[in-house]
Amino acid sequence: MQPLSQFLQEAVGLIWGPPMIILLVGGGLWLTLQGRFYPFRHLSHSLAILTGRYDRANAAGDISHRQALSAALAGTLGLGNLAGVALALSAGGPGAIFWMWLSALVGISTKFFTGSLAVMYRGHDTNGQLQGGPMYVIEQGLGRQWKPLAVFFAIAGLLGTLPAFQINQLTEVITTQLPAEAMALPEWVWLSLLGALLMALVASVIWGGLQRLAMVAVTLVPSMVILYLIMTVSVLAQHASDLPGILATIFYQAWSPDAIYGGLLGVMIIGISRGAFSNEAGIGTEVMAHGAAKTDEPIREGLVASLGPIIDTLIVCTATALVILATGVLTPDTELSGIDLTLQAFGEGIGLFGTLGVSVMVLVLSLTTVITFWYYGHKCFGYLFGADKAAVFKYLYLLTVFLGAVLSIEVVFYFLIGFYGLMAIPTMTATLLLAPHVKAQARRYFQMRSDTPP
């Protein structure tokens, strides 16, 4: 198993290496210029859409603009924002945060284009139901001759969104908080009980379909973000005088990093890749959520989608980074990393409330990620095998939830992460080729738009 694990680890390194960064960040920069900075210039309009002013009850789709954004954020907010930022700081130093910001800024335009395409090129499944997602964008926008690329995305999406990795990481966090009495039980007993509990929680939502998922996401995601910001402000208020110096260090270390962090190129790769992995701009998963929005105006959904990296990376990830740097838990000799470093930082800042608050966030946001990933995998399964057979996927998915809790198979995790990254190839290919259509429609939309809802 060791040679296979090493091979997959190297393969994942290649998939998430410099070529992927060039595709995501370079492609995002090109889309930013092509899009004439539309999502930046019309940020207030994006927020107005979320209020429901522009919702149409009779429009095609299943969920509101706000529910679509909440569902997409449910798939991105989680361990990546809490543990991933800590890993970026440990591996790349404070300067990595600057490059994470850069990836988020170009990701805003990427999501504007992918979100617009999600509505512009919707298709129908084998049951005749309206569907959205990169596979439909590719087939409807580029033509049926591109169907192999759509199938490639669906296969990568089906495998890359299986929840074994997220569940395993969640299990590790939960077990560190369990009382000693629980740990006295045989390991297979409490892992099985935990796996069964997580499986039941996930089942209670996915059996309600997209509507229940959207309802859960629109309730839990904003409340968790607000809780996290309250905790962050509570910590940073104690270190307000240090913040200018911390920000200066981030900018300085971005261009003059210490040699131990791999030099300038190493810090760039760490920060940009962590940012891309966090906000998922260009991966394509969020296209499936935004494609379900009740709207006949693609540009509106594109504007809503563009808010994702702002909330996910520029706000939540930045909050994590500032707390870690302000509390001083990131030292050269620390053995802590990932979620442990984040827990330590909030514990240093606001004590038990901080560690419990972060633990609750990990539990809730990890579960919402797993639930949202079910929807993504369900859509890919239905595209590949037919919508009438997609119900089978619920049972397969719940099985991986249980196995992710009781097993720790490194090979499987590398396998899943690799396929997750491969989704970016068809997504960005289609987005770059179809960008002129979005640009033309955006120009017409902003020329015709008035301040009163249609």
Secondary structure, 3 states (H helix, E strand, C coil): CHHHHHHHHHHHHHHCCHHHHHHHHHHHHHHHHHCCCHHHHCHHHHHHHHCCCCCCCCCCCCECHHHHHHHHHHHHCCHHHHHHHHHHHHHHCCHHHHHHHHHHHHHHHHHHHHHHHHHHCCEECCCCCEECCHHHHHHHHHCHHHHHHHHHHHHHHHHHCCCHHHHHHHHHHHHHHCCHHHHCCCHHHHHHHHHHHHHHHHHHHHCCHHHHHHHHHHHHHHHHHHHHHHHHHHHHHHHHHHHHHHHHHHHHHHHCCCHHHCHHHHHHHHHHHHHHHHHCCCCCHHHHHHCCECCCCHHHHHHHHCHHHHHHHHHHHHHHHHHHHHHCCCCCCCCCCHHHHHHHHHHHHHCHHHHHHHHHHHHHHHHHHHHHHHHHHHHHHHHHHCHHHCCHHHHHHHHHHHHHHHCCCHHHHHHHHHHHHHCHHHHHHHHHHHHHHHHHHHHHHHHHCCCCCC
